[in-house]
């Protein structure tokens, strides 16, 4: 979210009101780009204000969550080596959350059991 706000701020800074003297030496492409970015900034301004409100509202709670749960999540991440080996978490009716391991796609080749009745694995046909 910070990157988004930085990009929007950079766009807003680049599209500040332009003086008439500066317009003389600009090409049609430059003027078109400035008009496009100014329109984009005006359209995005309400959304950016909404995002700021959400950040103000959820920021302290998210910060508190990361302080409390951050060490536990870091320990869990260190123990799990391959996240792709697990299914999505599933919540059971009693509230328990389980994470199942995915079944192996190609099980290792197992030697076929030999018939003990015939010596050497040969059978009568």
JOLIN-V111565 format. One record per run of one state. SS is the DSSP state (H for helix, E for strand, C for the rest). FROM is the first residue (numbers start at 1). TO is the last residue. If there is no record, write none. Layout:
SS;FROM;TO / SS;FROM;TO
This chain:
C;1;1 / H;2;14 / C;15;19 / H;20;24 / C;25;27 / H;28;79 / C;80;82 / H;83;85 / E;86;86 / C;87;89 / E;90;91 / C;92;96 / E;97;98 / C;99;100 / E;101;101 / C;102;118 / H;119;121 / C;122;125
